[in-house]
Amino acid sequence: MFAAIQKDGVNAAVKNTEYAGKAALMTETASGGQSLYLEEERSICARFVNKKCKDIQILADRLPMDPNNEDLFTVMSDGMVLIHLLNMIEADTIDMRVVCTKPNPNIYQIRENLNKALGGCKGHIKTVGINVSSFLEKTPKYILAVLVQINRILALASFTLKDCAELIALQFEDEDDADFAKLTPEQLLVRWINYHLKKAGQPMEPIKNLGKDIKDSKAMLYVLNQLDK
């Protein structure tokens, strides 16, 4: 064990590996379960938390964290960051008056905070199979699953006609104003990508979603070159 710590660092339970050709890490939880995740996914989520929570005074002692190590899972393990992120999605999702915010809370207070946070997730994100232990044990795949969903919601939140009036250029000629105003941020982004694909004179089929239709990055490369040659 001592040799492993000397060679790989303090957390010898973390092993470098690969998944789908990308750098990945395998961790083992306290209960013996294994969790595989991509380094780039951890880095993106850590930088997302650093950016969104940088001005929250109560989190100042833990942020910014280093996106290149395991800090993210420790920072997320007591529920405080999750509570503040949920309140960014919708104000007062978690009533801060009933949250334990004192330094060095005991395990019971941490569990209470986590229960409140996971309760607040309902209606916003999917948490099937995710519970208090997922955070207490710092299980990467569950913590990342929560953060990726919240990141998506907050990233799309400002993509509206109110915040970006130029989006009116995406309205079809025969489209009713009321119908156009009802489009979700994701539907607007799909139109935005197709708009620039057309402007770039690309023959590829219009995309229909922000998932499998752009996962090979071809459409996004065309759009980026259209925006900046």
N, C-alpha and C positions, 0 to 999 in steps of 0.2 A: 504494500500500500504506500509506504514512504517513497519507494522508487517511482511509483506511478505519479505521485504528487510532484516529485522533483521534475519529472519529465513533462507532464501535461498541465501542471498548475494545481491550484488548491482544489478545484472541482474535478476530481479524477473520474467522476461518473459521466462527464461529458466527453463524447468520442467524435472525432472528425470523420466524416464519411461523404458520400455523394448521393444525390437523388435527382434523377432525370438529367444527369450531366452537370448539375449545379452543386456548389459547396453546401453541405448540409451538416447538421449536428444531431447526434443521438444522445438523449439524456435518460437517466433512470430515476424514477420518482421514489419517494420514501417507502411506498407500498410495493415497489418492485416492478411497476409498469414502465414501459419504454415509450419515449416520445421522439419522433423524428420531425425536424423542421429545417427550413432553408435559412441560411445566414442572411440573405438579402431581405427576406420577409421580416426577420427580427430587426434588422437595421432600419427598414422603412417604418415599422411600428414605433421604434424607439424615437426616431426623429420626429414622427408625427406627434407623439406625446410631448416631447421637448418644445415643439413649436406651439401647440395648443395651450399648454399649461404653464408657459414661461412666466406669466404675470400673476400667477396665483400664489400669494404670499405663503399660505399654509403648506405648499408643496416645495417651497424654496430650498429646504434642506436636502431634498432628494433629486432635484433637477438643476441643470441639465445632466442627463445620464450619458454614458458612453455607448453609442449604438453598435460598437464593435465587440462588446462582451455580453455577459449574462445579466447585467444590471437591470434590464427591463423587467425580468420576472420577479426580482426582489422588490422593485419599486411598485409593481402592480399587486403584490401579494396581500396587502392589508385592505384593499378596496377603496382607499381614499382617492386615488387618481381616477378610478372607474366612476366613482360618485360624481366627481367634477366634470368628467366627459359627458356623462348622461345629462347633467344639468345644462350643458352646452347645446345638446340636441333639443331639449325642451326645459325651459326654466322651471325650477322647483319640482322636477321629477323626484328628487330626493330632498326632503325637508332638512336643511343643514342644522336646524335646532335640535334634531333628535340623533345627530351623528356625533360619535365620540371623536373629538378633534384634539384631545390632549396628547402631549408627547408620550411616547412609550406606553401605549395602551396594552392591557393584558389580553390574553388569548380570547377571553369571553367577549371583550369589547370589539376585538378584531372580527370575531365571528358575527357579531351583531351588525357591524358595518358592512361586511360582505353580504349578509342576508338582505340588507336594505338595498345594496347595489344590484344584486342579482334580481331582486324583486322589481327594481326600476327598469331592468332590461326588457321586461315583458312589454310587448307592443311596439318595441323598437328593433330588437335584434333576436335572432334565434340562439337559444342556449341549451338545446337538447344535449343531455349528457354532461353538462357543465354545472358544477356545484361549488360550495364553499371550499371543499377539499382541493378542487382544481387550482384554486389560487393559493391556499395555504401550502400546498405541496409544490407550488411554482411550476405547474405542468405546462410546458411551452405550447403544445398544440391547442390547448383550450384557451389560454390567455391570448394567443395570437388570433384565434378564431373570433374572439370577442372584439379585439382591437381592429381587425380588418373590416368588420362590419360597421363599427363606429366611425372609422376613418372614411369609409365610403359615404355614410350619411352626412357627415360634416363637410366633406369635400364637395358634395353636390348641393349643400344647403344654400350657398350664395349664387348658384347658377340659375338665376331667375330673371324674368323680364324687368323686375323692379331694380335689381342690382346691375344688370347689364342690358341697357335699352337697345344696344346694337343687334341683339338677337332677333329683333323684328324682321331683319333681312331673311330669316329662315321661314317666314310665313308663306304658305303657298298662295298663289294668286286667287284661287277660288275658295280659300279657306275662311270660314267665319272667325271674326275676332275672338268671340267667346270660346270657341273650340280651341283656338291656338293658345289662349291664355290658360287652358286647363292642362296643357302638356306638362309632364313631369320633367325634372331636370335631366333624367336619363334619356328621355325621348328627345329633348332639345339637343343634348350632346350627340346623339345618333344623327340627327339632322345636320348639326354643325360639321361633323366628319364627312357626311355625304356631300354637303355643300362644297367643301374644299376639294374633295375628290373630283367632283364635276368641274370645278374651276381649274384643276390641274390637268384636265383632259384625260383622266385615267379610264380605261375601258372596263375595269373590274366592277362586279356587281355591287350595288349599294349595300352597306352593312345594315343589319337589323337589330343588333344588340351590342353591348359593351363587354361581352364575354368571348364566346368561341369565334365570333366573326372578326375579332381583332387580335386574337392570341398569337398569330404568327407575325404580327407587327407590320405586315406589308401595307395595310391601309394607313397606319400611323406614319410610316416613312414617307408615303406620298403626301400626306397632309403637312408634315413638318417641312418638306421641301417646297411645298406650295406657299407656306407662311414665310419661309426664309430660304431662298435658293442656295 
